[in-house]
């Protein structure tokens, strides 16, 4: 039996497999320039990617550069939660495409992609690491190596849902390089890709 392809977000019939329907696609608010050169947060107006937001100047983040693909809202939440909490692995492909485009400058300047690991108990509960699924697909698009086991979560932390910048600083020291993974760059050289801002 052949079934028509369905939208990975709303399950309506679509033209291609592992894609979004026109309604879901048009409901996403994509992030592009102008945006903060450090955090990737979009600006309402400006010129290019060389501007730095006042928040990043006041309290510099622990990473060098970050990019987000879409604004986190009702439409994008369906896509993110489908992958993260509902075992919708097929959502990783369109999400990875969006992230690869939004983070093209960060990816081009990177040597490899390394997803953030889950603590072993959270991995056991979720059964898979959605960041690893995304990183492997982005690496394939960008023709970059992906070391999905290069970092190890050394201590369990609270979920990041609802955390502000202060709560995210509590994540410091929760991850460390795997013993077999040679690290030639400092942690300050880290670049982040995110599905949403």
Secondary structure, 3 states (H helix, E strand, C coil): CCCCCECCCCCCECCCCCCCCHHHHHHCCECCCCECCCCCCECCCCCCCCCCCHHHHHCCCCCCEEEEEECCCHHHHHHHHHHHHCCCCCHHHHHHHHHHHHCHHHHHCCCEECCCCCCHHHHHHHCCCHHHHHHHHHHHHHCCEECCCCEEECCCCCCCCCCCHHHHHCCCCCEEECCCCCCCCCHHHCEEEEEEC
